[in-house]
Each structure stands twice: as structure tokens, then as C-alpha cells.
């Protein structure tokens, strides 16, 4: 017993009555006159702290979070440090389903069974023509090949350079239009019937 008739603190420490404080900022929390065991509710971050010592004014190191309403308590029924993969989640009750490696293999085998790789890429001819009923040339490849055929016959595409539409050209690779031929024949006929140009056949006059 001490001089006041009380049990000495060394024998029985004084009983501390914890208080609860509600604040809306860190500054307000650190400004509290609090003792060890007091509780501070932070409304701004939805966390609750407990005082670790009797230091005043205090720092954040003097407080310990023991409840946070904003944190995730569990994930897919797991608590603690949670690491999820597809095997941890069931899609039986969901609209969107998982695709397994086995299902992908099955679908690819279906494509191979009918002779095509995905999107028929292997059977699309874009560079050279393949003589096969299973291959399909692109439009660009066909246009190129047809132009080459025209060139090998001696014509430019559509024969535009070898079409004579204005005058007759003495050439084995040019082709006059019907209009040019009519004009050419019309100029020959008056010369055959002109009285100033007597024509003979086997030394016989025809006029």
C-alpha cells in the first residue's frame, strides 16, 4: 500500500478506460489526446485505429489499423493472400463460358478433317497459281496473270494501243476499226470510176 492507502502501481497497474474518438482526417486523429488502448474511427477512409502507446502528440506510427470496412474480406471463398486461376472458378452458372485447350484442339481437328486450316489461309493463292481444284487464287493474282497473257499475245491491256480508229496503219499487229475501213474503201471507189483514170485488165480497156 502506498501513503494514500492504494496498491502500488508496481504491484497492480492502474486500470485504463479506453475511449472511442470519431474524426474525419489524419490531422484530427494525430491531434487527439489519447492513451494506449483508445480507439479512433476515421470516417474519411473507413478505417478504425487503436492507440499503441501514450505518446502525445502522436504520429501514425503510434496507431495500428485493426479494422477496415473498405477492404476485401474474401475472394471466391478464399481469404488471406489470394491467387486465383481459371481452375478456381466454375462457369456452370454463368452466361460466359471458358474454352479449354481440349475444346480448341477438337475444333481445329474439325477444320483439318474438311481439308482447311483456319480461315483457309493455306489454300489461298496470292503469289502464284496452283493447278488444283482445292486452291483458290486471289482476284489480284488473276488480274496479274491475265495481263501477262495479253502481253504475250502482243497486246496491251484491252488492245487499246493496237486499235486504229483514225487512219489505216500498214502493220500486221494493228487492227482497223470498221469506221476506218469504210472511209478507206470510200476513197478507192471514185478512183476506179473516174473518166481520167483508164484502167485495163490483160491489156483490155475496162472504160
Helices and strands as residue ranges (DSSP letters): E 20-23, H 26-30, E 39-42, E 47-51, G 60-62, E 63-68, G 86-88, H 101-113, G 118-123, E 124-125, E 136-137, H 139-152, G 157-162, E 163-164, E 175-176, H 178-193, E 200-201, E 204-205
